[in-house]
């Protein structure tokens, strides 16, 4: 990042203001109640630019007990490629009460917990996490899968139910599912950061420059590719087939 440039998170102005309204807040009240340490003008400028300093976003989210990803509209952005009618329908299913500030923290802690889990097992056998970290990605994930599977098989021999009364320790299946998603996401981002970045740098989509593509994160490039693919499918048709009438089996047009 260039010197002096401050990283900012994407923010959806419409979503942000609607959530404030649901929480009985206004931008002026945020400043007046000292929920965020900046002035009203700064917040409005950030909303108009569609970018906000993470410190401001997290401060507001924490005080209002909202997942920062929900407050910024990041969760809603998953539906951006849908037609407006369907987008609004999916928006209506999103409940701010289901996205407390702790939600993101719990998900982050879950990731940390897996790392600590791997570290603890390695340390039992006098293997440092640094040694594990030096291994290539495929080897690391193979170790993760073998440990999750093996330990799950051992525990199920001695524990018929988990703490929630569920038989068969379903958590083991969820851990493997999470691992598969993690692996898929990793390779999607590698593809975006290499192949797609080169593709769109050399031939930028409409509304973008090569510089825009170079400055994008791998996640942003992947999202852009998904959006372009969706738009292409909506507009897709066969220009050759459209020139000809369908001929039925008996030879009549």
C-alpha positions, 0 to 999 in steps of 0.5 A: 500500500502506498505510503500515507494511504489508509486502508478502508473497508467497503460500506453500503450507505443504504444498508448502514443507514437502515441498520442505524434506523432499526437501532434508533440511531442517527449519524448525529447521535453516533457522534453526540453519544461519542460512539465513534471518535470522529465528526459527522462530516467524516462519517457522511463522507465515508458513506458517500465514498463507499469506504470507511476506516475499519477503526470507525466501523468496528467502534460503531459495530461494537457499541451497537452490538452488530457484526461489522460485516453486517453493519457495512453491508458485506453480508448483503453484498453476497446478493448484489448480482441478483435482480432488484426484486430478488435482492430485496427479498433476500435482504428481508430475511436478514435479521440484525438481531441474528448478527451480534458483534460476537458473531464475527468474533466467535467465527474468528476464534473458531479459526484460532481454535483449530490452529491451537488444536493442531499446535497442542497435538504437535507439541505433545510430540515435540513438533513445533507449529513452525515446522508444520507451517513450513510444509506446503498447503496440501500437506498441511491440509492432509495432516488436518484431515487425518487428525480430525478423522482419527481423533473423531474415530477414537472419541466416538468409541468412548462418547456416544453423545456430545454435550448437546445430546447429539449422537455420532459426534456430528461436529467431526463431520462439520469440521471436515466440511469446514476444512473442505470449504477452506481448501476450496476457498484457498484455491479460488483465491490463488486462481483469482490472484494469478490467472484472473488478475493477469486476465483482467489486467491485460483486458480490463472489464468495462468501468475498470482500468488495469491499475484498478485490477492491480490494486484489487485484493484476490477476494475482490477480483474473484467477486468481480469474476463471479459478477461478470460471469453472472451478467454474461449468463443473463445475456447469453444466447446462441446467435447462430441458432437464432437464425434458424427455425426448429425443424421437427422430426417429420421434416416439416418446418 
